[in-house]
Amino acid sequence: MFKLDLRRSHHQAILRRYQELARLDMPIRVVVSPADAERYADLLRDVEVWAHEPTVADLDGFAARVEAADRARRDGQ
């Protein structure tokens, strides 16, 4: 999970690199402003976007998805 200012080119580069390296089943979440979510929709199309500060419940749910992806990979699924 990343909180990014996509107006900065190096933040865009960070996101692109993680998109290249991550397994297809590994969830990537990006916290951006609502305006950036709209402005950079093409860059964000393959990630999950939060245009709000994540709550504890949001973070717990995300952690569970990452753990499930890791478990599935270890189990060879």
C-alpha positions as CSV (number, residue, x, y, z in Angstrom):
1,M,0.0,0.0,0.0
2,F,1.2,3.4,-0.9
3,K,0.2,7.0,-0.3
4,L,1.3,8.9,-3.3
5,D,1.3,12.3,-4.8
6,L,1.0,11.4,-8.5
7,R,1.8,14.9,-9.6
8,R,5.4,13.9,-8.7
9,S,7.0,11.9,-11.5
10,H,9.1,9.8,-9.1
11,H,5.9,8.7,-7.3
12,Q,4.5,7.7,-10.7
13,A,7.7,5.7,-11.4
14,I,7.5,4.0,-8.0
15,L,3.9,2.8,-8.8
16,R,4.9,1.6,-12.3
17,R,7.8,-0.4,-10.9
18,Y,5.7,-2.1,-8.3
19,Q,3.1,-2.9,-11.0
20,E,5.8,-4.5,-13.1
21,L,7.3,-6.5,-10.2
22,A,4.2,-7.6,-8.3
23,R,2.5,-11.0,-8.9
24,L,-0.9,-10.8,-10.6
25,D,-2.5,-12.0,-7.4
26,M,-0.8,-9.5,-5.1
27,P,-3.1,-6.6,-4.3
28,I,-1.7,-3.1,-4.6
29,R,-3.6,-0.3,-3.0
30,V,-2.8,3.4,-3.5
31,V,-4.1,6.2,-1.3
32,V,-4.5,9.3,-3.5
33,S,-6.6,12.5,-3.4
34,P,-9.9,12.2,-5.2
35,A,-8.6,14.7,-7.8
36,D,-5.6,12.5,-8.5
37,A,-7.7,9.4,-8.7
38,E,-9.6,11.0,-11.5
39,R,-6.6,12.7,-13.2
40,Y,-4.4,9.6,-13.2
41,A,-7.1,7.0,-13.8
42,D,-5.1,5.3,-16.5
43,L,-2.1,4.8,-14.3
44,L,-4.3,3.5,-11.5
45,R,-6.5,1.2,-13.5
46,D,-4.7,-2.0,-12.4
47,V,-4.6,-1.1,-8.7
48,E,-7.1,-0.6,-6.0
49,V,-7.6,3.1,-5.1
50,W,-8.5,4.7,-1.8
51,A,-9.4,8.3,-2.2
52,H,-9.7,8.7,1.6
53,E,-7.5,8.1,4.6
54,P,-7.8,4.3,5.3
55,T,-9.6,3.3,8.5
56,V,-8.5,0.5,10.7
57,A,-11.1,-1.8,9.1
58,D,-9.7,-0.9,5.6
59,L,-6.2,-1.8,6.7
60,D,-7.3,-5.0,8.3
61,G,-9.1,-6.1,5.2
62,F,-6.1,-5.2,3.0
63,A,-3.8,-7.1,5.3
64,A,-6.0,-10.2,5.1
65,R,-6.0,-10.0,1.3
66,V,-2.2,-9.9,1.2
67,E,-2.0,-12.8,3.6
68,A,-4.4,-14.8,1.5
69,A,-2.4,-14.1,-1.6
70,D,0.8,-15.2,0.2
71,R,-0.8,-18.3,1.6
72,A,-2.1,-19.3,-1.9
73,R,1.3,-18.9,-3.4
74,R,3.0,-21.0,-0.7
75,D,0.3,-23.7,-1.1
76,G,0.9,-23.7,-4.9
77,Q,-2.5,-22.5,-5.9
